[in-house]
């Protein structure tokens, strides 16, 4: 069980079951009045790749599992709902004992994910599953967005040393903590967020700001003072006044004393023409006899800017990325949704598939209780993800025909050398199936998972611009079920 401090989990997540959209509660009371609380299945999936990318990174599930096991209505929560004047006392009494008692299946954190596939599958009584909707989407959507953005930055840097510097631009305290966590899963090597470093076991990084330099009578004195205090971790910020006329010259003077003492040093640029300035700074460092001195850069960096600098062979050893990484940059949200996939039918006593229809084919859901299988070729590369019904098994070495998830004419056939089921049971009757790992250990596993799975993607899916579209397809049985629903709906 997660540790609680001041009514919140150790990671500052909200445990009050009021953390849901109000209509979840009005619907929940409606179900309670109508005696509708049979078993249902909900899928959480997303509709399109953010950033016009070729992949996304699944994050936030471990945080979510912690919260679900602690999600409760307190006495003050019940009193607040009573004040709204629309909830029956009997329903409020029901909520006093509310807890999640269902099962939850999900991809593992750090997995590479694609649109339309159920990332989280919840089996629970209807009221419980409905109340959880906002909680599931809030945790998975934001962290998956930031982990994906960071992975793109990391790949653009050729898997370089990326530092997350976003605390000051993040969307509030929780946004900063969640973003730091997700960024580390996505490939960031460290963070400026000291609290996140403590709680998540992430390396903390940072040296000086412009204010340090401006507080001294001269730039050189500021550099020398810092080098004296932190000789093993000195990175001089060289663009406070003039990068080439004073900054690098004073950094070389102060750095020479460090080298004499057996230390190394680096310099950082936070403004200007990064490509030109880093090239000139590198020349100055080499000319002074310090080829081992390194260059770090920051200032509104994006994966597109980093990719361009790498292609230009800019001599950059590390990247400080803040605003665009922890906020999602030009993509404000992840398109995750939560939809009913199956429900208990009182007449037959069985679970029956459910399907949402739309004039927009992309918003028409895939019915039934589904698993996701990842198919690999003989070289270990992922070729497609297959949505199949719960009772189906896909065997390696056997050729199958698969169908486009929109149910149109597009198909392909493939015999997989290796097949991997992607959904794993995480909660049973509201409790974790496996013991909860310490956060730092879990985060390392999630980060390693991302780095492992990204290697199974062909380079064409990882392009920053115009990536190839990875196949997510349906089994024939699922396709037939979906088309049957569509035909029945057309008769109405």
Secondary structure, DSSP 8 states (H G I E B T S, - for coil): ---EETTEETT--B-BTT-S-HHHHHHHHHHHHTT---EEEEEEEESS-GGG-S-EE--SHHHHHHHHHH-B--HHHHHHHHHTS-S-HHHHHHHHT----SEEEE--TT-EE-TTS-SEEEEEEHHHHHHTHHHHHHHHHHHHHHHHHHHHHHHHTTS-EEEE--GGGSSHHHHHHHHHHHHHHHT--EES-HHHHHHH---B-----HHHHHTSSSHHHHHHHHHHH-TTS-EEE--SS-IIIIIHHHHHHHHHHHHHTT---EEEE-SS-HHHHHHHHHHHHHHTT-TT-EEEE-SS--HHHHHHHHHTT---SEEEE-HHHHS-TT-----EEEEEEEEEETTTTEEEE-----SSGGGS---S-EEEEEEE-TTS-EEEEEEEETT----TT-EEEEEETT-SS-EEEEE-SEEEE--EEEEETTEESS----HHHHHHHHHHHHHHHHTTS-GGGS-SSS----EEEE-HHHHHHHHHHHHHHHH-
